[in-house]
C-alpha cells in the first residue's frame, strides 16, 4: 500500500515508517512545508495541505500533534489543542478535495479521552470524560470522524502510555529512576494503561489490512497496572530502589494541568482490538520494560 504518514519524525512515527517499509509498503511522510525537501508538505498551524499530498495514496496514518508532556502553560495548552484539532480538520478537508481519496484514515487519539475515572473499566464504548485533555480528544476524534462521511473507513487509536526507546513515558522516567530517585506518583493507586511501542505499530499495521477494525480502538495492553506497580517494575528492571514518592501537590505546582493527568486513573482495556482478532505481543509489564530498556536508543 501507499501510505501517507503525518508525524513521521516523532517517537511513534519513526517506528511506524520503518515497519511499513520493512513490510513492503510505500510510506510517504507528510512534512511541514518549511522542511518539505521536495516531498508533500503541510502547515497544520495554518490549516494548509498541499493539493498533491494525497495523490495515489491508499491510506493515511495521522500521528502529528504537539507533545503533551511538560508544564501546561496557556500557550502550551493552545498548541496541544490546535495542533490536533486544526491539523486533523485540514487533513480531512484535503481528503474531501481529492479527486481520488484514500480508503482509510488511521488517526491517533489518546486514553485521555476518558478523563479521570477511578476504578471504572474503560472499553471503547465508555463515554468521554471531563477535563482539558478529554475535551481535546473529543474534538480531535470528531474531526477525524468527518472522513467517514467521505466514504473512508476511520480508525481512531486511543493511545495509552507508550513504552519504547528514545521517547514515550520512559524518556522522562528512566533518568531519575536510574539514579535511585524514582517512586510512585501521588498515591500510586491510579491505573496506568501502558502499551509496548511494537504493539502500537503492529495495531496500526493491522488496521491497514483488516477492514473489520473501525471506529475507536484502545491501543493499550490488556493488562493495565496501578502506577505504584509500574514504578516498582521499572525500579526492579533498572535494579534501583523506587521508594521516593512524587507528591501530588508538588506535581500540580510544577507541571500545572499535566501533573493532574499523571495522577489521573484510566483503566482502559483494548476490547475492540481483541474482539477483532488482534493479539498483543507484550502483556507482561516487567518483561516489556526489560525488552525496551535493552534496546539501543531509537
C-alpha positions in Angstrom: 0.0 0.0 0.0 1.0 3.6 -0.5 0.5 5.3 2.9 0.8 8.9 3.9 2.1 9.4 7.4 1.9 12.6 9.4 4.2 13.0 12.5 6.6 10.6 10.8 9.6 12.2 12.6 8.1 11.7 16.0 8.6 8.9 18.5 5.9 6.6 17.2 6.1 7.9 13.6 9.7 6.8 13.2 8.9 3.3 14.3 5.9 3.1 12.0 7.6 4.3 8.9 10.4 1.8 9.4 7.9 -1.0 10.0 5.8 -0.1 6.9 8.8 0.0 4.7 10.1 -3.3 6.0 6.7 -4.8 5.3 6.9 -3.7 1.7 4.6 -0.6 1.9 5.4 2.8 0.4 5.4 5.0 3.5 5.4 8.7 2.5 5.9 11.3 5.3 3.8 14.5 5.1 6.3 17.0 6.4 6.0 20.7 7.3 6.3 23.0 4.3 9.5 24.6 5.5 11.1 21.2 5.7 9.5 19.6 2.6 12.7 19.0 0.6 10.6 18.2 -2.5 8.1 15.8 -0.7 4.4 16.6 0.0 4.1 19.2 2.7 1.6 20.9 5.0 1.3 23.7 7.6 -1.1 22.4 10.2 -0.9 25.7 12.2 -2.5 27.5 9.3 -4.7 24.6 8.1 -2.9 24.2 4.8 -2.1 20.9 3.0 -0.5 20.6 -0.4 -3.1 19.6 -3.1 -0.7 16.9 -4.3 -0.2 15.3 -0.9 -2.9 12.7 -1.3 -2.3 11.7 -4.9 -2.2 7.9 -5.3 -2.5 7.4 -1.5 -4.4 4.3 -0.4 -4.3 5.2 3.4 -3.4 8.0 5.8 -1.9 7.5 9.3 -2.2 10.7 11.2 0.1 11.0 14.2 1.1 14.6 14.3 0.5 16.7 17.4 2.2 18.9 20.0 3.7 16.7 22.7 1.5 16.8 25.9 4.4 16.3 28.3 5.8 19.3 30.1 4.3 22.2 32.1 0.9 23.2 30.7 1.1 26.9 30.3 -1.7 28.7 28.4 0.4 28.7 25.3 1.3 25.0 25.6 -2.4 24.1 26.0 -3.4 26.1 23.0 -0.7 24.3 20.9 -1.9 20.9 22.1 -5.4 21.7 21.1 -4.8 23.5 17.8 -2.2 21.0 16.5 -4.6 18.2 16.9 -8.0 19.8 16.1 -6.9 22.2 13.4 -4.4 19.8 11.9 -6.9 17.0 11.6 -9.5 19.3 10.2 -7.0 20.5 7.5 -6.1 16.9 6.6 -9.8 15.8 6.3 -10.6 18.9 4.3 -7.8 17.9 1.9 -9.2 14.4 1.6 -12.5 16.0 0.7 -10.9 17.9 -2.1 -9.1 14.9 -3.5 -10.2 13.5 -6.8 -9.2 10.0 -5.8 -9.2 10.0 -1.9 -7.7 7.2 0.1 -9.9 4.5 1.6 -8.7 4.6 5.1 -7.7 7.1 7.8 -6.0 5.9 11.0 -5.9 8.8 13.4 -4.1 8.9 16.7 -6.1 9.9 19.8 -5.4 9.1 23.5 -6.9 7.5 26.5 -7.1 11.0 27.9 -10.5 10.9 26.2 -11.9 9.1 29.2 -10.8 11.7 31.8 -10.1 10.6 35.4 -12.3 7.5 36.0 -11.0 5.8 39.2 -11.7 2.1 39.2 -14.1 2.0 36.2 -13.1 -0.4 33.4 -13.0 1.6 30.2 -13.6 -0.2 26.9 -14.1 1.9 23.8 -17.8 2.1 24.4 -17.2 4.2 27.6 -18.3 7.8 27.2 -15.9 10.7 27.1 -14.7 12.1 30.4 -14.2 15.7 31.6 -11.2 17.9 31.7 -8.9 19.6 29.2 -7.3 16.5 27.5 -10.7 14.7 27.4 -12.2 17.8 25.6 -9.2 17.9 23.2 -9.6 14.2 22.3 -13.3 14.5 21.8 -12.8 17.4 19.3 -9.8 15.6 17.7 -11.8 12.5 17.1 -14.8 14.4 15.8 -12.6 16.0 13.1 -11.2 12.6 12.1 -14.7 11.0 12.0 -15.8 13.5 9.4 -13.8 11.4 6.9 -16.3 8.6 7.3 -18.9 10.8 5.6 -16.5 11.0 2.6 -16.5 7.2 2.4 -13.3 6.4 4.3 -13.0 3.7 7.0 -11.8 5.6 10.1 -9.9 4.1 12.9 -9.2 6.2 16.0 -6.3 4.8 18.0 -6.6 5.9 21.6 -3.0 5.5 22.7 -2.0 4.6 26.2 1.4 5.2 27.8 3.7 4.0 25.1 6.9 2.1 26.2 9.8 2.4 23.8 13.4 3.5 23.5 14.1 7.1 22.6 10.8 8.6 23.8 7.4 8.0 25.3 6.8 7.8 29.0 10.1 6.2 29.7 12.0 9.1 28.3 11.1 11.2 31.3 11.0 8.4 33.9 14.2 6.4 33.3 16.8 9.1 34.2 15.6 9.7 37.8 14.8 6.0 38.3 18.3 5.1 37.1 19.7 7.4 39.9 17.6 5.7 42.5 15.3 8.8 42.7 12.1 7.1 41.4 8.9 6.1 43.1 5.1 6.2 42.9 3.3 9.3 41.6 0.9 10.6 44.1 -0.9 7.8 45.9 0.2 5.4 43.1 -3.3 3.8 43.1 -4.3 5.3 39.8 -4.5 2.9 36.8 -1.9 3.4 34.1 -2.8 1.9 30.7 0.6 1.1 29.3 1.4 -0.4 25.8 4.6 -1.5 24.1 5.5 0.6 21.1 5.8 -2.6 19.0 2.2 -3.4 19.8 1.1 0.1 18.8 2.9 -0.3 15.4 1.5 -3.8 14.9 -2.0 -2.5 15.7 -1.6 0.4 13.2 -0.5 -2.0 10.5 -3.3 -4.4 11.4 -5.8 -1.6 10.9 -4.4 -1.0 7.4 -5.0 -4.6 6.4 -8.2 -5.6 8.3 -11.4 -3.9 7.4 -13.2 -5.4 10.4 -11.4 -2.8 12.6 -13.3 0.5 12.6 -14.0 3.4 15.0 -12.4 3.8 18.4 -9.7 1.4 19.3 -7.8 1.4 22.7 -4.1 1.0 21.9 -3.4 -0.3 25.4 -2.1 -3.6 26.9 -4.8 -6.0 28.0 -3.2 -5.8 31.5 -3.2 -2.2 32.8 -1.4 -1.8 36.2 -1.6 0.6 39.0 1.0 3.4 38.9 2.8 2.2 42.1 3.2 -1.3 40.4 4.6 0.4 37.3 7.1 2.3 39.4 8.1 -0.9 41.3 8.5 -2.8 38.0 10.7 -0.1 36.5 12.8 0.0 39.6 13.3 -3.8 39.5 14.2 -3.6 35.8 16.8 -1.0 36.5 18.0 -2.7 39.7 17.3 0.5 41.6 15.1 1.3 44.6 11.8 3.0 43.7 10.5 4.3 47.0 10.6 8.1 46.7 7.1 9.3 46.1 6.3 12.4 43.9 3.7 14.3 46.0 0.5 15.3 44.2 0.7 18.9 45.2 4.3 19.3 44.0 3.4 17.7 40.6 0.5 20.1 40.1 2.6 23.0 41.1 5.5 22.1 38.8 3.5 20.9 35.8 0.1 22.5 36.0 -2.6 20.5 34.3 -0.1 17.9 33.1 0.5 17.0 36.7 -3.2 16.2 37.1 -3.0 14.0 34.0 -0.2 11.9 35.6 -2.4 11.5 38.7 -5.5 10.5 36.7 -6.8 6.9 36.7 -7.8 5.3 33.4 -8.3 1.6 33.4 -8.6 1.4 29.6 -8.9 -2.1 28.1 -8.5 -3.0 24.3 -11.8 -4.6 23.8 -12.2 -3.7 20.1 -8.7 -4.8 19.1 -9.0 -8.2 20.9 -12.5 -8.8 19.6 -11.2 -8.2 16.0 -8.6 -10.9 16.4 -5.6 -8.8 17.1 -3.1 -10.4 19.6 -0.9 -8.3 21.7 2.7 -9.5 21.9 3.5 -7.7 25.2 1.1 -8.2 28.1 3.6 -8.6 31.0 4.8 -5.2 32.1 8.2 -6.2 33.6 9.1 -8.3 30.5 8.1 -5.4 28.3 10.3 -3.0 30.3 13.2 -5.4 30.1 12.9 -5.7 26.4 12.6 -2.0 25.8 15.5 -0.9 28.0 17.8 -3.5 26.4 17.4 -1.8 23.0 19.7 0.9 21.7 18.1 4.4 21.7 15.9 4.7 18.5 
